[in-house]
Amino acid sequence: MAELKCTVTNCGYNKDKYCCKGDITVGGKSACTTDETCCESFREKKEDSYSNAADNPCRTISIDCEASNCVYNKEYKCYADHVDIKGNNACDCHETACATFKER
């Protein structure tokens, strides 16, 4: 499991730059750059919604990864020690990205 930092502060799973979901999926099957990846698990935070998961942010998290061109991807799992997800003010998952992506 990777240590995950997330700057997508308007994601419903984000609390203090950590993820409360427990696991995420990074998309970008044909990605060759960071901006061609995304956090498929992103869910826009709604002011009127509440999730008990938001009370339990995790420093480490399991990451499924579809970015097969990434050096950290082994059999659709991320094996980086540390992963950064970026996309402050994102409204959907395609406005997020895995900043740790590194092309093979």
DSSP file (Angstrom, degrees, kcal/mol; ACC not computed):
  #  RESIDUE AA STRUCTURE BP1 BP2  ACC     N-H-->O    O-->H-N    N-H-->O    O-->H-N    TCO  KAPPA ALPHA  PHI   PSI    X-CA   Y-CA   Z-CA
    1    1 A M              0   0    0      0, 0.0     2,-0.3     0, 0.0    61,-0.2   0.000 360.0 360.0 360.0 145.8    0.0    0.0    0.0
    2    2 A A  E     -A   61   0A   0     59,-1.9    59,-2.3    76,-0.1     2,-0.6  -0.675 360.0-114.0-100.0 150.6    1.2    3.5   -0.8
    3    3 A E  E     -Ab  60  82A   0     78,-2.6    80,-3.1    -2,-0.3     2,-0.5  -0.753  42.7-156.5 -76.9 126.0    1.2    6.6    1.3
    4    4 A L  E     - b   0  83A   0     55,-2.4     2,-0.4    -2,-0.6    15,-0.3  -0.917  19.7-175.6-115.9 130.5   -1.3    8.8   -0.5
    5    5 A K  E     - b   0  84A   0     78,-2.6    80,-2.6    -2,-0.5     2,-0.5  -0.984  11.2-167.3-117.7 134.6   -1.6   12.6   -0.4
    6    6 A C  E     - b   0  85A   0     11,-2.2    80,-0.2    -2,-0.4    11,-0.1  -0.978  20.6-176.3-129.7 122.0   -4.5   14.2   -2.2
    7    7 A T        +     0   0    0     78,-2.8     2,-1.9    -2,-0.5    80,-0.2   0.280  58.2 108.6 -96.8  10.5   -4.9   17.9   -3.0
    8    8 A V    >   +     0   0    0     77,-0.3     3,-1.9     1,-0.2     6,-0.2  -0.566  44.6 172.8 -84.8  75.9   -8.4   17.4   -4.5
    9    9 A T  T 3   +     0   0    0     -2,-1.9    -1,-0.2     1,-0.3     7,-0.1   0.652  68.3  60.4 -67.1 -16.8  -10.0   19.1   -1.5
   10   10 A N  T 3  S+     0   0    0     -3,-0.1    35,-3.4     3,-0.0     2,-0.4   0.202  78.3 111.3 -97.1  17.9  -13.4   19.1   -3.0
   11   11 A C  B X  S-D   44   0B   0     -3,-1.9     3,-1.6    33,-0.2    33,-0.2  -0.740  73.2-131.3 -85.1 138.5  -13.6   15.3   -3.2
   12   12 A G  T 3  S+     0   0    0     31,-4.0    32,-0.1    -2,-0.4    -1,-0.1   0.678 106.9  52.1 -62.9 -18.6  -16.1   13.8   -0.8
   13   13 A Y  T 3  S+     0   0    0     30,-0.3     7,-2.2    28,-0.1     2,-0.4   0.497  88.1 102.1 -94.8  -5.4  -13.4   11.3    0.4
   14   14 A N  E <   +E   19   0C   0     -3,-1.6     2,-0.4    -6,-0.2     5,-0.2  -0.662  38.3 166.6 -87.9 128.9  -10.8   13.9    1.1
   15   15 A K  E >  S-E   18   0C   0      3,-2.6     3,-1.3    -2,-0.4    -9,-0.1  -0.919  76.9 -20.2-140.0 115.4  -10.1   15.0    4.7
   16   16 A D  T 3  S-     0   0    0     -2,-0.4     3,-0.1     1,-0.3    -9,-0.0   0.865 125.6 -54.9  55.5  40.1   -7.0   17.0    5.5
   17   17 A K  T 3  S+     0   0    0      1,-0.3   -11,-2.2   -12,-0.1     2,-0.3   0.612 118.4 106.1  69.2  16.9   -5.3   15.8    2.2
   18   18 A Y  E <  S-E   15   0C   0     -3,-1.3    -3,-2.6   -13,-0.2     2,-0.4  -0.884  71.0-114.7-120.0 157.6   -5.9   12.1    3.1
   19   19 A C  E     -EF  14  58C   0     39,-0.9    39,-2.8    -2,-0.3    -5,-0.2  -0.724  18.2-171.1 -97.3 139.3   -8.4    9.7    1.6
   20   20 A C        +     0   0    0     -7,-2.2    -1,-0.1    -2,-0.4    -6,-0.1   0.367  69.5  86.4-104.2   1.8  -11.2    8.2    3.5
   21   21 A K  S    S-     0   0    0     -8,-0.2    -1,-0.1     1,-0.1    -7,-0.0   0.849  86.0-133.8 -75.7 -33.6  -12.3    5.7    0.9
   22   22 A G  S    S+     0   0    0     -3,-0.1    40,-1.2    36,-0.1     2,-0.3  -0.065  80.2  22.2 103.6 -33.7  -10.0    2.9    1.8
   23   23 A D  E     -g   62   0D   0     38,-0.2     2,-0.3    18,-0.0    40,-0.2  -0.969  66.9-163.7-157.5 154.8   -8.9    2.2   -1.8
   24   24 A I  E     -g   63   0D   0     38,-2.0    40,-2.7    -2,-0.3     2,-0.5  -0.908  14.8-133.5-136.3 166.3   -8.9    4.1   -5.1
   25   25 A T  E     -g   64   0D   0     -2,-0.3    15,-2.1    38,-0.2    16,-0.8  -0.991  12.7-152.1-122.0 126.9   -8.5    3.4   -8.8
   26   26 A V  E     -gH  65  39D   0     38,-2.9    40,-3.1    -2,-0.5    41,-0.4  -0.871  18.4-156.9 -95.9 125.6   -6.2    5.5  -11.0
   27   27 A G  E     + H   0  38D   0     11,-3.0    11,-1.5    -2,-0.6    71,-0.2  -0.513  47.5 105.2 -97.2 168.0   -7.4    5.6  -14.6
   28   28 A G    >   -     0   0    0      9,-0.2     3,-2.4    -2,-0.2    41,-0.3   0.631  32.5-178.5 127.1  53.1   -5.5    6.3  -17.8
   29   29 A K  T 3  S+     0   0    0      1,-0.3    39,-0.6    38,-0.2    40,-0.3   0.821  88.5  28.8 -49.8 -41.1   -5.1    3.1  -19.6
   30   30 A S  T 3  S+     0   0    0      6,-0.2    -1,-0.3    37,-0.1    37,-0.1   0.180  89.8 148.3-105.7  16.4   -3.1    4.6  -22.5
   31   31 A A    <   +     0   0    0     -3,-2.4    38,-0.2     5,-0.2     3,-0.1  -0.203  21.7 169.9 -59.3 138.2   -1.6    7.5  -20.4
   32   32 A C  S    S+     0   0    0      1,-0.2     2,-0.3    71,-0.1    71,-0.3   0.394  70.3  37.0-120.6  -9.1    1.9    8.7  -21.4
   33   33 A T  S >  S-     0   0    0     69,-0.1     3,-1.4     1,-0.1    -1,-0.2  -0.923  87.6-106.5-138.3 163.2    1.8   11.8  -19.1
   34   34 A T  G >  S+     0   0    0     -2,-0.3     3,-2.0     1,-0.3    64,-0.6   0.896 116.9  59.0 -54.1 -44.3    0.5   12.7  -15.7
   35   35 A D  G 3  S+     0   0    0      1,-0.3    -1,-0.3    62,-0.1    64,-0.1   0.580  96.1  62.8 -69.5  -8.2   -2.3   14.7  -17.2
   36   36 A E  G <  S+     0   0    0     -3,-1.4    -1,-0.3    62,-0.1     2,-0.2   0.357  95.7  75.6 -94.8   4.4   -3.6   11.7  -19.0
   37   37 A T    <   -     0   0    0     -3,-2.0     2,-0.3    -4,-0.1    -9,-0.2  -0.608  60.0-179.5-103.8 170.2   -4.3    9.9  -15.7
   38   38 A C  E     -H   27   0D   0    -11,-1.5   -11,-3.0    -2,-0.2     2,-1.0  -0.980  37.6-104.4-161.2 161.6   -7.2   10.5  -13.3
   39   39 A C  E >   -H   26   0D   0     54,-0.7     3,-1.7    -2,-0.3   -13,-0.2  -0.825  29.1-168.8 -90.8 102.4   -8.6    9.4   -9.9
   40   40 A E  T 3  S+     0   0    0    -15,-2.1    -1,-0.2    -2,-1.0   -14,-0.2   0.696  83.0  63.8 -64.4 -18.6  -11.5    7.3  -11.0
   41   41 A S  T 3  S+     0   0    0    -16,-0.8    -1,-0.3    52,-0.1   -28,-0.1   0.506  73.7 126.6 -85.7  -4.7  -12.7    7.2   -7.4
   42   42 A F    <   -     0   0    0     -3,-1.7     2,-0.4   -31,-0.1    51,-0.3  -0.266  34.2-178.8 -56.3 134.2  -13.3   11.0   -7.2
   43   43 A R        -     0   0    0     49,-0.1   -31,-4.0    50,-0.1   -30,-0.3  -0.971  31.6-116.3-135.3 121.4  -16.7   12.0   -6.0
   44   44 A E  B     -D   11   0B   0     -2,-0.4     2,-0.3    47,-0.3   -33,-0.2  -0.309  32.3-115.4 -60.7 133.4  -17.5   15.7   -5.8
   45   45 A K        -     0   0    0    -35,-3.4     2,-0.4     2,-0.0    -1,-0.1  -0.514  27.5-154.2 -70.5 130.9  -18.2   16.9   -2.3
   46   46 A K    >   -     0   0    0     -2,-0.3     3,-1.6     1,-0.1    -1,-0.0  -0.912  14.5-137.9-108.0 134.4  -21.7   18.1   -1.8
   47   47 A E  T 3  S+     0   0    0     -2,-0.4    -1,-0.1     1,-0.3    -2,-0.0   0.810 103.8  47.5 -60.9 -31.4  -22.4   20.6    1.0
   48   48 A D  T 3  S+     0   0    0     -3,-0.0     2,-0.3     2,-0.0    -1,-0.3   0.359  98.1  88.0 -95.0   6.5  -25.6   18.8    2.0
   49   49 A S    <   -     0   0    0     -3,-1.6     2,-0.4     2,-0.0    -4,-0.0  -0.728  53.8-166.8-106.4 157.7  -24.1   15.3    2.1
   50   50 A Y        -     0   0    0     -2,-0.3     2,-0.4     3,-0.0     3,-0.1  -0.999   2.4-170.1-141.4 138.2  -22.4   13.4    4.9
   51   51 A S    >   -     0   0    0     -2,-0.4     3,-1.3   -39,-0.1     4,-0.2  -0.994  22.0-147.7-131.3 129.1  -20.3   10.3    4.9
   52   52 A N  G >  S+     0   0    0     -2,-0.4     3,-1.7     1,-0.3     4,-0.2   0.802  99.3  68.5 -60.7 -28.3  -19.1    8.4    8.0
   53   53 A A  G >  S+     0   0    0      1,-0.3     3,-2.2     2,-0.2    -1,-0.3   0.815  84.2  71.1 -61.0 -29.3  -16.0    7.4    5.9
   54   54 A A  G <  S+     0   0    0     -3,-1.3    -1,-0.3     1,-0.3    -2,-0.2   0.650  89.1  63.0 -64.3 -13.7  -14.9   11.1    6.0
   55   55 A D  G <  S+     0   0    0     -3,-1.7    -1,-0.3    -4,-0.2    -2,-0.2   0.544  99.8  55.8 -85.2  -6.7  -14.2   10.7    9.7
   56   56 A N    <   +     0   0    0     -3,-2.2    -1,-0.2    -4,-0.2     2,-0.1  -0.536  67.9 178.2-128.7  66.4  -11.5    8.0    9.0
   57   57 A P        -     0   0    0      0, 0.0     2,-0.4     0, 0.0   -37,-0.3  -0.419  17.4-145.6 -69.6 146.9   -8.8    9.3    6.7
   58   58 A C  B     -F   19   0C   0    -39,-2.8   -39,-0.9     1,-0.1   -54,-0.2  -0.902  16.0-155.8-114.9 140.8   -5.9    6.9    5.9
   59   59 A R  S    S+     0   0    0     -2,-0.4   -55,-2.4   -41,-0.1     2,-0.3   0.831  88.5  42.6 -78.9 -34.1   -2.3    7.7    5.3
   60   60 A T  E    S+A    3   0A   0    -57,-0.3     2,-0.3   -41,-0.1   -57,-0.2  -0.877  72.8 173.8-115.1 149.5   -1.8    4.5    3.3
   61   61 A I  E     -A    2   0A   0    -59,-2.3   -59,-1.9    -2,-0.3     2,-0.4  -0.994  35.1-108.9-153.3 150.1   -4.2    3.1    0.8
   62   62 A S  E     -g   23   0D   0    -40,-1.2   -38,-2.0    -2,-0.3     2,-0.5  -0.705  35.9-161.2 -82.3 132.7   -4.6    0.3   -1.8
   63   63 A I  E     -g   24   0D   0     -2,-0.4    15,-2.5    15,-0.3     2,-0.4  -0.951  11.2-160.2-124.8 114.9   -4.4    1.7   -5.3
   64   64 A D  E     -gI  25  77D   0    -40,-2.7   -38,-2.9    -2,-0.5     2,-0.4  -0.742  21.0-159.7 -82.9 139.9   -5.7   -0.2   -8.4
   65   65 A C  E     +g   26   0D   0     11,-2.1   -38,-0.2    -2,-0.4    11,-0.0  -0.973  29.6 179.8-134.3 123.0   -4.0    1.3  -11.4
   66   66 A E        +     0   0    0    -40,-3.1     2,-2.0    -2,-0.4   -39,-0.2   0.507  60.0 104.5 -91.6  -7.3   -5.1    1.2  -15.1
   67   67 A A    >   +     0   0    0    -41,-0.4     3,-2.0     1,-0.2     6,-0.2  -0.519  46.1 176.4 -77.9  81.0   -2.1    3.3  -16.3
   68   68 A S  T 3  S+     0   0    0     -2,-2.0    -1,-0.2   -39,-0.6   -38,-0.1   0.653  72.0  63.7 -66.1 -15.8   -0.2    0.3  -17.7
   69   69 A N  T 3  S+     0   0    0    -41,-0.3    35,-2.9   -40,-0.3     2,-0.3   0.413  81.0 105.1 -86.4   2.6    2.5    2.6  -19.0
   70   70 A C  B X  S-K  103   0E   0     -3,-2.0     3,-1.4    33,-0.2    33,-0.2  -0.652  71.7-137.3 -87.5 138.6    3.5    3.7  -15.5
   71   71 A V  T 3  S+     0   0    0     31,-2.8    -1,-0.1    -2,-0.3    32,-0.1   0.730 104.3  56.0 -65.0 -21.4    6.7    2.3  -14.0
   72   72 A Y  T 3  S+     0   0    0     30,-0.3     7,-2.5    28,-0.1     2,-0.5   0.501  85.0 100.4 -89.6  -4.4    4.9    1.7  -10.6
   73   73 A N  E <   +J   78   0D   0     -3,-1.4     2,-0.4    -6,-0.2     5,-0.2  -0.727  42.2 170.3 -88.6 122.0    2.1   -0.4  -12.2
   74   74 A K  E >  S-J   77   0D   0      3,-2.6     3,-0.9    -2,-0.5    -9,-0.1  -0.941  76.4 -23.2-131.4 110.8    2.5   -4.2  -11.7
   75   75 A E  T 3  S-     0   0    0     -2,-0.4     3,-0.1     1,-0.2    -1,-0.1   0.904 126.2 -51.4  54.0  46.6   -0.5   -6.2  -12.7
   76   76 A Y  T 3  S+     0   0    0      1,-0.2   -11,-2.1   -12,-0.1     2,-0.4   0.667 116.8 109.1  67.3  21.6   -2.9   -3.3  -12.3
   77   77 A K  E <   -IJ  64  74D   0     -3,-0.9    -3,-2.6   -13,-0.3     2,-0.5  -0.961  68.8-123.2-122.2 144.9   -1.7   -2.4   -8.8
   78   78 A C  E     - J   0  73D   0    -15,-2.5   -15,-0.3    -2,-0.4    -5,-0.2  -0.752  24.1-179.8 -88.9 130.7    0.4    0.6   -7.8
   79   79 A Y        +     0   0    0     -7,-2.5     2,-0.2    -2,-0.5    -6,-0.1   0.087  36.6 126.6-117.1  21.1    3.7   -0.2   -6.1
   80   80 A A        -     0   0    0     -8,-0.1     3,-0.1     1,-0.1   -77,-0.1  -0.509  59.8-136.7 -72.7 148.5    4.9    3.4   -5.5
   81   81 A D  S    S+     0   0    0      1,-0.2   -78,-2.6    -2,-0.2     2,-0.4   0.848  90.5  22.9 -71.9 -34.0    5.9    4.1   -1.9
   82   82 A H  E     -b    3   0A   0    -80,-0.2     2,-0.4    18,-0.1    -1,-0.2  -0.999  69.2-169.0-138.4 134.6    4.2    7.5   -2.1
   83   83 A V  E     -b    4   0A   0    -80,-3.1   -78,-2.6    -2,-0.4     2,-0.5  -0.986   5.0-160.7-128.5 134.6    1.4    8.8   -4.4
   84   84 A D  E     -b    5   0A   0     -2,-0.4    15,-2.3   -80,-0.2    16,-0.8  -0.964   3.3-162.4-114.0 127.5    0.2   12.3   -5.0
   85   85 A I  E     -bC   6  98A   0    -80,-2.6   -78,-2.8    -2,-0.5   -77,-0.3  -0.939  15.4-170.3-106.2 129.1   -3.3   13.0   -6.5
   86   86 A K  E     + C   0  97A   0     11,-2.9    11,-2.2    -2,-0.5   -47,-0.2  -0.761  37.1 109.0-117.4 163.3   -3.7   16.5   -7.8
   87   87 A G    >   -     0   0    0     -2,-0.3     3,-1.8     9,-0.2    -1,-0.1   0.553  39.1-165.8 138.8  43.0   -6.7   18.4   -9.1
   88   88 A N  T 3  S+     0   0    0      1,-0.3   -80,-0.2   -80,-0.1    -2,-0.0  -0.267  80.7  17.4 -54.3 137.3   -7.8   21.1   -6.7
   89   89 A N  T 3  S+     0   0    0      1,-0.2    -1,-0.3     2,-0.0   -81,-0.1   0.645  88.8 163.4  70.8  19.8  -11.2   22.5   -7.6
   90   90 A A    <   -     0   0    0     -3,-1.8    -1,-0.2     1,-0.1     3,-0.1  -0.371  27.3-169.3 -65.2 144.9  -12.0   19.4   -9.8
   91   91 A C  S    S+     0   0    0      1,-0.3     2,-0.3   -47,-0.1   -47,-0.3   0.586  73.1  14.2-108.7 -19.9  -15.7   18.9  -10.7
   92   92 A D  S >  S-     0   0    0    -49,-0.1     3,-2.1     1,-0.0    -1,-0.3  -0.947  88.4 -94.5-147.5 171.3  -15.2   15.4  -12.1
   93   93 A C  G >  S+     0   0    0     -2,-0.3     3,-1.8     1,-0.3   -54,-0.7   0.774 115.8  66.0 -61.0 -28.7  -12.6   12.7  -12.1
   94   94 A H  G 3  S+     0   0    0      1,-0.3    -1,-0.3   -56,-0.1   -54,-0.1   0.541  93.7  61.4 -74.4  -4.0  -11.1   13.8  -15.4
   95   95 A E  G <  S+     0   0    0     -3,-2.1    -1,-0.3   -56,-0.1     2,-0.2   0.259  96.9  75.1 -99.5   9.2   -9.9   17.0  -13.8
   96   96 A T    <   -     0   0    0     -3,-1.8     2,-0.3    -4,-0.1    -9,-0.2  -0.704  62.2-172.7-110.8 167.2   -7.8   15.0  -11.4
   97   97 A A  E     -C   86   0A   0    -11,-2.2   -11,-2.9    -2,-0.2     2,-0.9  -0.990  32.8-112.7-158.2 153.9   -4.4   13.3  -12.0
   98   98 A C  E >   -C   85   0A   0    -64,-0.6     3,-1.3    -2,-0.3   -13,-0.2  -0.817  26.5-168.2 -88.3 105.0   -1.9   11.0  -10.5
   99   99 A A  T 3  S+     0   0    0    -15,-2.3   -14,-0.2    -2,-0.9    -1,-0.2   0.619  83.2  63.2 -70.6 -12.3    1.1   13.3  -10.0
  100  100 A T  T 3  S+     0   0    0    -16,-0.8    -1,-0.3   -66,-0.1   -28,-0.1   0.616  73.1 125.3 -86.8 -14.2    3.3   10.3   -9.3
  101  101 A F    <   -     0   0    0     -3,-1.3     2,-0.4   -17,-0.2   -67,-0.2  -0.158  35.8-178.6 -49.1 133.5    2.8    8.8  -12.7
  102  102 A K        -     0   0    0    -69,-0.1   -31,-2.8   -68,-0.1   -30,-0.3  -0.959  25.5-124.0-139.7 119.0    6.1    8.1  -14.5
  103  103 A E  B      K   70   0E   0     -2,-0.4   -33,-0.2   -71,-0.3   -71,-0.1  -0.320 360.0 360.0 -66.1 141.2    6.2    6.6  -18.0
  104  104 A R              0   0    0    -35,-2.9    -1,-0.2    -2,-0.0   -34,-0.1   0.482 360.0 360.0 -63.8 360.0    8.1    3.4  -18.5
